[in-house]
Amino acid sequence: MKELVEYIAKALVDNPDDVHVNQIDGERSTILELRVAPDDMGKVIGKQGKIAKSIRTLTKATAAKEGKRVVVEILR
């Protein structure tokens, strides 16, 4: 999952070297914290959050195949 989010984010931003994904595994779910450069926040979130929602949908679909629950958080 972490690699999927990182791959998508790097394809969207102008500064792919500033993309960092931190994975936190819990008992019932996994949290993926996505950090990008401040200038690239809008590109990852998209208009009205459509790109962020798409990223979350893709990760949830992938996680569902594995029987897991994933939450994607976009941080500064």
C-alpha positions, 0 to 999 in steps of 0.5 A, spaced: 500 500 500 505 504 501 508 503 495 502 505 491 501 511 494 508 513 493 508 512 486 501 516 485 504 522 489 510 522 485 507 522 479 502 528 481 507 533 484 513 537 481 518 535 487 518 528 487 524 527 492 519 531 497 514 525 497 514 521 503 509 516 506 509 513 513 506 507 514 503 506 521 500 499 523 495 498 528 491 492 530 485 493 525 487 498 520 493 501 517 494 509 517 498 511 511 501 519 512 503 522 505 507 528 506 509 533 500 512 539 499 507 545 501 507 547 493 505 541 491 499 540 496 494 542 491 496 537 486 495 532 491 488 534 494 485 536 487 479 541 486 474 539 491 479 534 494 477 529 488 484 527 487 485 525 494 478 522 494 481 517 488 487 516 492 483 513 498 479 509 493 484 506 490 488 504 496 481 502 500 480 497 494 487 494 494 486 493 501 480 490 501 483 484 496 487 483 502 482 483 507 485 490 511 483 497 512 487 503 510 486 510 512 490 515 507 492 522 511 495 528 507 499 532 512 503 538 511 
